[in-house]
Amino acid sequence: MFMDAAVMAEAQEQALGIFADAVLKLALHIQQAALDAGDLDQKVRAAGAVHRLGRGLRQTLALQAKLA
């Protein structure tokens, strides 16, 4: 069974939106943990995680915009 192109596009947009929201929430949580960390090594590791999550978020938003 083939999915209608409009239905598929809507499903993809919804999935990307849900994923982008989850990644943003996680990145903000880790950012706060980095700010609260007392140990410099913990700050650096958390900052790296936030950077990677931000990159994934930007790529997700770009894909969402391209599909729109």
Secondary structure, 3 states (H helix, E strand, C coil): CCCCHHHHHHHHHHHHHHHHHHHHHHHHHHHHHHHHCCCHHHHHHHHHHHHHHHHHHHHHHHHHHHHC
